[in-house]
Amino acid sequence: MKKGKLIIISAPSGCGKSTIIGDIMDRGELDLEFSVSATNRKPRPGEVDGVNYHFLSDQQFKDLIAEKAFVEYEQVYPGRYYGTLRSEIQNRVEQGHNVILDIDVHGGVNVREQFGDDAVSIFIAPPSIDELRRRLQNRGSDSPEAIEERVGRAEYEMSFRDKFDHVVTNDELPRAISAIERIITDFIA
Ligand code: 5GP
């Protein structure tokens, strides 16, 4: 049976990544399954365990590291760990399903290297850092300090864009969505 492929999506927060991934998955035109990452951060309002993330305690996360359960994991923010579980991708790929991963730039580059031509990596860029700050402010879910932390992180993540197979700027949402759909369609064809 033909093996499935990995679609890696990385983007600074506030670039519309969750909206874009959600939209592409909801359309259901592409055979894509979402890799639910593990994290030790607390759920935000509306987030569901096992759907958005596997929400774990610090100890549970450490135990999984020791068990080598992760394909990759990173400390994305101080004290906050995120990781891709082998169990989220292995069986699905072997059964011929494509798996989409929403992970940070380090994870993205790492998984792309591990999986070689079985993976494609896409970086979603904001039109500008000022626009990103404005979007985070409008979203209203973070304190001013948290916004500056995210903007600082975004500037850092932007420096990785050249390490990705494709860069899509989210200047207009529908345009960015169709550009990404086209990349995925071409890749899994
Ligand atoms: P948030 O806390 O806003 O949901 O996510 C913060 C960052 O962690 C995002 O850039 C997201 O892509 C990244 N992230 C989520 N899951 C993983 C993962 O499994 N591995 C890595 N390396 N990054 C992840």
Boltz pocket constraint, residues with backbone or C-beta under 6 A from the ligand:
constraints:
  - pocket:
      binder: B
      contacts: [[A, 9], [A, 10], [A, 11], [A, 12], [A, 13], [A, 37], [A, 38], [A, 41], [A, 72], [A, 73], [A, 74], [A, 76], [A, 82], [A, 83], [A, 84], [A, 85], [A, 102], [A, 103], [A, 104], [A, 105], [A, 106], [A, 107], [A, 108]]
      max_distance: 6.0
